[in-house]
Amino acid sequence: MIHQQQQQDEGSSSSVTSSPLQNFSNMPLHPATAAAASTPPWMLRELRSDERGLCLIHLLLNCAAAAAAGRLDAANAALEHIASLASPDGDAMQRVAAAFAEALARRALRAWPGLCRALLLPRASPTPAEVAVARRHFLDLCPFLRLAGAAANQAVLEAMESEKIVHVIDLGGADATQWLELLHLLAARPEGPPHFRLTAVHEHKDLLTQTAMVLTKEAERLDVPFQFNPVVTRLDTLDVESLRVKTGEALAITSSLQLHRLLATDDDSSTSPTAVDKEKRRSSPDSSGLLSPSTSRADAFLGALWGLSPKVMVVTEQEASHNTPGLTERFVEALNYYAALFDCLEVGAARGSVERARVERWLLGEEIKNIVACDGSDRRERHERHDRWAARMEGAGFGRVPLSYYSLLQARRAAQGLGCDGFKVREEKGVFFLCWQDRALFSVSAWRGRRYD
């Protein structure tokens, strides 16, 4: 059973010690145990905030189970109750419930394609510029990815010691923040800065152009020889030849929250001739170079990257299991995961914060909708835990590189300096897990081609 919760005033900010989300993972997350769905809405409105949070959780689980079973009448009844309790402007539990309720409603509407198109198409998704703004707000409010970027930069710096020409490939990078820091680190090298070439992959040219302007200006100020190579494409259609890796340069690859999107195509019977065909022509560590028919798009892509012979590859991914085929299991895992993120935002920002609202709606809310409401190749947010990615990386030929103790000290010092006890960095066998309280939310790991072992 859930731990006893401290009573909380409706108008106060939730704290780490009193929010229902703190003990969320200890709750009986089984739809069959949810008895609150039959409670009349007028009784639900009289509940204390902690009781309301528990009712919302059970109502959401009931709704997800009903939607998974195709019982849309039961899903509709649960959504009606949720609507009387949830609010995108309320406390953390009300906000996360509102996001999941919208995702469940979208999934239910798919049973009526006409209604779905008429109601949902006019509600456009956030623009690329809006998503970029939300990501920057997320870096400020929940700086997990700042810690991940700092760890990645330290791994790159250590791998590139004494190298004269450094080429970094950023898979999906349109944010200059991490690379501004790396420019400063390279400029401060005792042996002097190398020639630094950055290749950034992103599907939106405008964002790459903005990144190029910011980095070029800073590189000139720091007197670091710098070249920016934009590659305008989605990751799943990337041709590795467009990365323009040259003989004689030391290569590093970074990927922050990108590789899981390649798993979306595993539901699709069609295969892309780009990364897959390139990999067929490259020598694989475990075969003659030909892929078996069962090789997935992600495995083929990682094999193609192995063929580029990087000295280091740093991978940051969500530490979650959102790639299961069954909706109910996926929903429970996602509800746990995003509840922790919303709780982190509750501690770090006021409820009326515009920046917080953008993160919750344009970034986290869009991820939730994709995980819950979409299937097949449309479901791109297929997060998997580090152990699954480790198996893929090793299968592609990569060897583990433990992140350094110095990097760990830096990350923990930075986490402690955030002014909140909730941010923690856990290290296991050279891999960093970035946590909110005791729940790991992101993993950071480093790899290299075995020819460097």
N, C-alpha and C positions, 0 to 999 in steps of 0.2 A: 504494500500500500504506500501511498505518497506520504512523505514526512509531514509532520504538523507545520502549517505555514503561519507566519506572523500576520496578524491582521494589518491591512494597509488602507490608508485613507484614499478615497476615490480621486482626490485632486493632487495627490503627491506623486512625485516621480518614483518609479519602482527602484528598489535597490537590489544589489546582488544577493542579499540575504533574505529578502522577503518576496521576491517575484516567484510566481508559480513555475516559471521556466527554470529556476535553479535546480529543482528536483524532477524536471520533466522526464529525464531518462530513467528515473526510478518508478514511474507510473505504470500501471497495468495497461499497456497499449494494445488492447485486444478489442476490436469492435463489438464482439459478443457481450462484453462486460459493460458496455455503455448503456446505462439506464436513463440518462438524462434526456434522451431524445423525445420522450413522451411528456416531459414537463411543460406545462402551458407557458407561453411567452410572458404573460404578465407576472408569473412567479419568478421567472428567470431574471427579469429586470430588477427584482428586489434583492438579488444575491450580493454578498460582499465581493470585492474585487478578486480575492483569491478563489472563492467558490465559483465565480463567473468564469475564471480562467480554466478551472477543471471541467466545468460544463462545456465550454467551447471545445476543449480537446476531445472530449467524448463525442460531442455532436459531429465534429469533423471526421472522426474515425468512423462513426456510423454512416455518414454521408459517403465517404470514400468506399466503404464496403458495399453500400447500396449501388453506387455508380459502377463499381467493378462487376457486380452481379447483374447489371442491366435493370435494376429496380428503380426506375426514374421517379416513380411516385414517392418512394421512401426518401430518395435523395432530395427531392423537392421539399418534402416536409422538414428534413433536417436543415436545409438551406434557409428555410423560413425562420426557424428558431435562431440559427446563427446570425441572420441579418439583424435580429433584435438585440444582439449582444456585441457583435463585432463592430469595429470602427477603424478606418484607416488613420484617424487622428487621435486614437485613444492610447491606452497603455500598450506595452509590448505584446501581450497576449491578444488583445483586441486587434492590433495591427496585423500580426501574423495570421490570425484567423480570417481577417478580411481578405488578405492576399490568397490564402488557400481556398476560401469560399468562391472567389472569382474564378480561380482555376478549375474548381469542380463544376461550377456553372457552365463554363466554356466547354468542358468535356461532355456534360449532359446535353448541351445544345447540338452537339455533333450528330445526335440521333435525328435532328431535323435540319438538313443542309440548307434549306431555304431560309429558315429563321436564323441559322448560324451566320449565313452570309449577310443578311439584312441587318442584323444587330451588331455583329462584330467587325465587319469590314470598315464601317465609318470610324471606328475607334482605332485610329492608326497607332502602330507601335512607336516608341520614341525614336527620334532621328539619330543617326550616328553621332552628331554633335552633342545631343542630349545625353546619350549613353556615355560619351567621353567625359562630359561634365560630372555625371553621376559617379563614374569611376574615380575621378579626382576627389570628390567629396568622400567616397568610401575610403580612400587612402588616408584622409585626414581624420575621419571619425572612427574607423576601425582599421588601424594601421598594420594589419597582418601582412599585406602585400608590400608595405615599405620594409618590414623586417625581412620578408622573403627576397626582395630586391637587393637589400644590403648583403645578405648571405650569398646570393648569386654573384654579385660584384666581387666579393672577397674571393670566391672560388675561381672566378675568371682571372683576377689579379695574381693569385698564387700560381695558377697554371701557366700564365704568360710571363713569368719572371724572366728577364733578360731577352725576351723576344723583341725583334726590331719592327716586325710588321704583324699587327694583330687585327684579325677579322672576326667580328662578332655578328652572328645571325640571330635576330630577334623574331621568333615566330609569333606573329600576331601583335607586334608592338607598335602602337601609335602614340604612346605616352613617353615624353622625354624625361620624366622624373628620374628613373633609374639610371639613364645614360648620362645625365648631367653629373650625377655622383661619380660614375665610373670615369668620366673625363677628368674630374678633380683628382681621383686616385692615380690615374695614369700620369697626370702632370706632376705629381709629387714623387714619382719613382726616383730613387737615388741615381740610377743610370740614365735618367731622362725619359721623356715620353716616347712611346713608339709611334709609328704611323698607324693610326686607328681608322679602320674601315668598318662601318656599321651597315648591315643589310637588314632592313625592316620589312616584314611581310604584313600587309593589311589589305582588306578589300576596299577601303575608301581612300582615294587619292588625296582628298583635301586634308585629312588628318595626318597623312604622311608628310605632306608639304609643310604643315605647321610644325611638326616635329623636326624636320630638316632645318627650318629657319632658326629655331631655338638652339639646336645643338651646334650648328655652324657658327652662330654668333658667339657662343660660349667657348668653342674650340679656338676661335681666333683670339679671344681675350686671354685664354690660358696658353696660347702659343703651342697647341697640340695639332700636329698634322692630321687632318680629318677628312674623310670622304663618306658621303651618305649615299647608299644605294637603295632606293625604294622599289619594292616589288608589289604591284597592285594586283592582288588575287586573294581568293579564299584559300585557307590551308588545304582543304580537301581537293583543290584543283591545282595546287602548286607543282610546277615543274622544277625539279632540283637544279636543272641547268641554269635557270634564271637567277640562282643565288650567286653565280659567278665566283666560285671558289678558285683561287689561283695557286699555282705551285710556289712554294717558298713562304707562304704566309701561315701563321699559327691561327688555327680556327677554334672558336668557341661558339656554342649554340645555346640559346636560352629559350625556354617556353614557359610562359606564365598563364595558367588556366586556359590552355588551347588544345592540348592533345586529345582531351576527352571528346571534342567535337568530331574527330575522325571516326569514332565508334558509331556515329549516327548512320553511316553508310553501310554498316554491317548488316542491317535489316534489309538492305536493298540488293537485289540480285545483280544489278548492273555494276560494272567496274569501270573505273576511270583509266584511260590509257596513259595518264601522266605519271604519277608517282609509281604506280604498279609496274608499268612497262619499263620505266627507268631502272627499277629495282631488278627486274628480270635480266637486265643487261649487266648488272653489277655482280661482283663476286660476293657471295654470302658466306658467313663464317661456318655455316652448318650444312651447306649444300653446294651443288655445282653452279648455282646462280639462278636456277629456275624455281619459281614459287609453286607450291602445291595449290590446287584449286581452293582449299579451305583457308588459305592465308588471308587474313583480314586486311582491310585498308590501313588500319593503324600499324599493324605489323610490317606491312610493305613499306610504309612511310618511314618507320623507324629504321628499317633495313637500308633504305636509301640514304638516310642521314648517317648511318654507320659507314657507308661507303665514301662519305666525304672526309673521313678520318679526323674528327674533331679531337683536340686535346682534352676538352672538357665539354660536357653538356649538362646544364642545370635545368631540372624539371620541377615546377611548382604546380600542384594540382589540389583540388578540393579533396579533403580526407572524408569521403562519404561514399555510400553505395546507392547511387541513383540510376543504375543501369539494369535493374532487374526487370524482367518482362511483366510480372504481375503488378497491377496498379496498387493493391493494398500494401504490399511490402514496400514498394517504392515510396508510397505516400507516407507511411509511418517513419521511414528513414529521413525523408525530406522534412517532415514536420519537426522532428528532433533537431535536425541540422539548422534549419532556418530560424527556429525558435531561439537557438543560441545566438545567432547573428542579430536578430531583432532585439534580444536582451542586451547585447553589447551596445547597440545603438541607443537603447533606452538609458543606459548609464552615461554614454558619451555625448548625448545631445538632448536639448529640450524638446518637448512634444510638439511645439510650434515651429521647430526649425525647418526652414525651407530646404536646407541641404539634406537633412535626414529624410524628408519626404521624397526628394529626388532619388536618393539611394534606394529607398524601400519600394518605390513604384517603377522607376526607370531601369533599375539594375536587378535587385533581388526579386521584385515582383514579376519581372519578365522571365527570370530563371524558373521561378515556381510555376508559372503558367506553362512553360515549355515542358517541365518535368511531369506535370500532372495531366495537362490537357492534350498533349501531342503524343503521337506514336509513329513508328516507322522512321523514315529518313527525316521527317520534320522534327523529331525529338533529338536535339543536338546537345542538350545539357545532360550528358551521360557520365556523371562523375563516378569515379571508382577509387578505391583505397590504394594506398601506396604499395601494398604487397602485390596487387594485380599489375600495377605499372612496373614494378621491379621485375616480375616474371617476363613482361613484354620486352623491357630493355635488355635483359640478359639473353632472351631468345633472339634478339636482333644482333647480338654480338658485343654489346656494351659491358664493361666491367665497372664495378662500384668504386666510387671515390668518396671516402668519408669526408664530410665537411669538417674543417679544422677546428681545433679547440679554441683558437683565437676568434674564429668566426662565431662560435657558440657564446663566448664571453661577450662579444660585441652585441649579439642579438639579445642576450639576457639583460645586459646593461640598458639597451634601448627600450626593452619592454618595461623594465623597472622605472625608467624615466618618464613613462607615459602618465604617471600619476593615478593609476588604477591597478588594484591587485588582480584584476580579472585576466589580464594578458600574461600568458606564460609561454615559455619555449621549452619543449621537451626534446631530448636527444636520445635516439635509439640506433645503435650501430652506425653512427655517422650520418643519420638522417634527422633533420629537424622537423618537429611537429609543432605548429603554431596553434595555441589553445586559447579558448575562452573558458575560464575556470579550469575544470579538468577534462573538458571535451576538446579533442583535437579537431581543428577545422581545416587546416591546410598542411600539406607536407612539402618539404624542399629536399631534393636529393641531387647528387652530382654523379656523373658517369663519364667514362672515356672509352675509346676504342681499345681493344685488347692489345693492339700492336704497340701501345704506349706502356703496357704493364712491364 
